[in-house]
Structures are given as C-alpha cells and as structure tokens.
Amino acid sequence: MPEQSSTPAPAELTQLHASTCLSMTQFVNGRHCPKLAHSIVHQLSLLLAHPDLAAASRELYQQLLEHWQKIAAHLLEQDARREPRPIYH
C-alpha cells in the first residue's frame, strides 16, 4: 500500500495554486470584474505566505502578485470614474 503523507500542506498548496489559475483563466476569458481581480491578489498573497512554497516559485508568484495588484487598482479606478446607472422604479 502506498504511504500517505502525514502533512496535508503540499495538497493545500496545490489546491491553492489550482484555484488561483482557475480565477486567472476566468478573468482572461472575459470576466473582468474588480472583485475577481482582488480575489486573485488575495490568493497570490496566500501562496507567497505559504510555508511550503519552493524558493524557485517565490519570485514568479511575487511578479504575478505585482501584476495583479496593478490590474485590480486599474479596475477600481475605472469603476470609480463610471457614471452611476439610473435606477428606474
């Protein structure tokens, strides 16, 4: 019988990575939502803070975090400049 890992940390890291990739894919496929961009920034922050993250991956995630922070800020700025939509009763 194969040995099971006593620590779930690598699986947690893999799941977080997969979730982040899915969110980025949703964004790229047209869901340009400020909340989604903010969620990606949060997920990348969690990845960078993870104790089991390999040193080689740290630089990549840091660059991605900086990129997504700019995207999130740009989208928030765009939303702030938009005229409020009229509400019809």
N, C-alpha and C positions, 0 to 999 in steps of 0.2 A: 504494500500500500504506500502511495507517495506521502511524504511528510508534508504536513500543513504548517504554514508559517504561524508562529505564536503571536506575531505582531501584525495588526491589520494596516499599519501605516503605509506600506507600499501600495496596497489596493486602494486606500483612501487617496493617495497622491495620483494614482492612475485615473481614478474616478473624477477627481477634481480637474485633471488635465482634459479628460474627455468632455466634461461638462463645459469647460472653457472653449474648447474647439467647436462644440456644437453652437454655443452662443455666438461665436465669431462667424460661423457659417450662416446662421440666421441673419445676422447683421448684413453680411456681404450679399446675401440673396434678396435684399430689399427691405428688410425690417429696420430702417434707420431711426430707431427710437432712442431718445436720450436715456431712458431707464435701462434699456438693454446695454447701451454703451457703459453706463455706470455699473451695471452688474458685471460686465467683463472686467472693468477696472478692479472691482472688488475681488473677483475670482483670481485675477493675476496677483493681487496683493496676498491672497491666501496661499497661492502657490509659492511665492517668494518667501513667505514666513514659515513654510513647512520645513520641519527639521530634517526630513529625509530627502530634500531636494539636492540633486547632484550639483557640484560646483560648476560643471560644464553647462548645466541648464540655467543656472542663475543669471548669467549675462543675457541670454536670449529672453528670458521672462522679464528682465529689467527693461530691455529695449521695447518689448511688447507693451509693458505697463506704461512707459512714457508715451508711446504712440497712441494708445487707447485713452490716456488721460487727455491728450490734445483733441482727439475726436469727441470725447464726452463734453469737454469745455466748449468746443465749436458748436455742437448741437444745442447745448444750453443757451449759448449766445444767440443762435438762430431763433430758438423758441421765445426768448425774451424780446426780440425785435418784431416778432409777428404780431399783427393786429389781432385783438381778441375777436372771436367769431360771435356774431349776434345770436342771441337766444330768442327763439320765437315761442310764444305761448299760445 
